[in-house]
Amino acid sequence: KVCFYCFDQDKTGFFSIDDLNNLMNVVHNIKTGGTVKGNVKASWMLLEFKADQLDFEEFSRIHNAFPRLFEPAFRLQQLMMIHTMGEMWWTLKKREVQDLREEADHRIAKVKARKEAKKQEKKNRVVRRNMGVIKYYFCFCYRDFYDPANSHIAHLTAEEKLEREKQLKIMKRQAELKLKNPETADWVKYQKKIA
């Protein structure tokens, strides 16, 4: 990012292939008129550019594909870390920043989970109100029928919705009758007798 920022002189978020060439010359300490040699030159020859200008994503892709191109910049960074404050200080600083990021991510995830739980609870309240408390807890397999946000219900036509309402009323009535008149052993014997 530092290399990209330094050589993006007008700070537009893009720089040209010539600027990339200048960056290469500066990083590898090549004087005017000279060229890079060895693996770096081979890597440069293999580079393919999608456009005349590079953005940071393209720059990162190039760096990941050919890490030797910008290696001296990272050596410079390593030397700066060693000679200013020491490598241990920078390691601790990086760890501290990483811990802060993880803590922030954890807080964000916690807030999202809380919002999701509230949303689910609100949905459950609507379903509970539509079903009735007893049926909600004892006939939980019917909860989908009462959920207005269900995708298979949302696309129904007006006639299909009316038909669905009728079926729900019948099911509700049957469940109420079953609760009021539970099947006794005598009733089961009678049913078997007539069948």
N, C-alpha and C positions, 0 to 999 in steps of 0.2 A: 504493500500500500504506500509506503514511504517513497519507493522508486517511482511509482505511478504518479503520486501527488507532485513530486519534485519536477518531473519532466512534462507534466500537463501544465504548461506555462500559463495559458489563458484560463485554466480551471473550469473547463467545460465538461469534464468527465470523459473526454476523448483525446487521443493524440495520434499523430500520423505515423506511418511506417518509417519515415525519415527520423522522427523523434525517437522511435524505438532503436534505430540504428545508432543515433547519438548516445542513447542510454547505454547501449552495448559497448560503445567505444569508451565512455567514461568509466563504466564499471570495470572493464578489463584494462584500463589505462593505455589505450591505443592512441597514438599521436595522429594528427591530421594526415591523411593519405595512406595510413597503414590499415591493415585488416587483421581480424582475429585468426588464430590458427588452430589446428587439431580438431578435437571433438566439438569445440564451440563453433568452428566454421562449418563442420558437417551438420551440426544441429541447425544452424542458421539457414543452410541450403535446403533443409527438409521442411522449413516452416511454410505453412500455407495460410494465407490471410483471406478472410471472408469479404472484407471491404477495405477501402483506403484508410479508414480510421479505426482505431482500437478502443474499446471500452474496457472497464476493469475486468469483466467476466472473460473476455477474450484474452486479456493479458494474463489472468490466472490460469486459463487453459493452456496457454503457451508455456507458462512457468511449470505447470504440472507435467506437461509432455516432455519438456527439455529443461530440467532443473540446472544443468551446467551453464546455461546462458547467463543467469543472474547470481551464480554462486558467490562471486567476490563481494556482492552487496551483503550477503548473509554472513560472510567471514568478517566484514567490517562491523556488522551489528554485534557479532560475538566478541570481537576485540573491544568495542565500546563498552559492552556489558562487563567484561573482565576488568577494564581499567577505570571505569566510573562506578563506584559503590560496590563493586565485586559481584561475582556471578551468583553467590548465595543470596544476596539482597534482591537481585532481580528474580531469582527463582521463587523466593518468598512472596515477592510482589505479584508475580504471575499467579501463584497459588491463591493469594488473597483475592485477586480480581476474579479468578475462576470460581472461588467460593461465593463471592457476591453474586455472580451471574446465576449460579445454581440455586442460591437462596431466592433470588428474584423469580426464576423460573418456577420454583416450588410454590411461591406465593401466588403467582399467576394461575398455576394449575389448581391450587386450592380454591381460589376465587371462582374459577370456571366450574369446578366440581360442585361448589356450593350453589351456583346459579342453576346448574343442570339439575341438582337435587330439588331446588325450589320449583323449577319448571315441571319436573316429574310429579312432585307433590300436588301442584295445582291441577295437573291433568288427572291425577288419581282422585282428587276431590270432586271434579266434574263427573267422572265415571261413577264414583260412590253415590253422588246425588242422583244420577240417572238410574242407577241399579237399585238403590236402597241398601242400607247398611248390612242387613242379614245376608242378602243375596251376594253382595260384594265380597264378603268374607267366606261364605260357604259355597258359592258357585263361581269361583274365580275363573273358570274356563270360559265364562260368557263375557268377561270384561272387554274383550276386543269388540264385541258387538255394540257396546255402549260408548266406545271411544270415538268421539267425533273427528279426531285428527287422523284416524286410520286411513291409509292411502287407498285401500280397496273400497272404502265407504265414500271417500271424497269425490270420486268420479262417477257416482251413481246418478241416474236420471231421476226426475221427480216421481215417476211411477214406481221405479225400483225402490226409492226411499220409502214411499208409502207402503209397499209390500213388505219391506224390511221392518217398518214400524208395526205392521200387523203381526208379523212373526214374533217380534219381541214381546208384544202384548200377550200373545198366546203363551209363549214361554214363561213370561212373568206370572200369568194366571195359573199355569200348571205348577210352577214352583211354589206359589202361595198355597194352592190346594194341597200340595204334598206336605208343606209345613203344618197346615191346619189338620189334615187327616193323614197321619203317618200310617204306613202299612204295618198291620199287626200280624202276628203268626196265624190267627184265625182267617184273616183276609187272604193271606197267601195260600192257605189250604183251600179256601173257597175258589180262588182263581184257578188252582190246579184241577179242582174237581170239575169246573165247567169247561176247561180246555181240552 
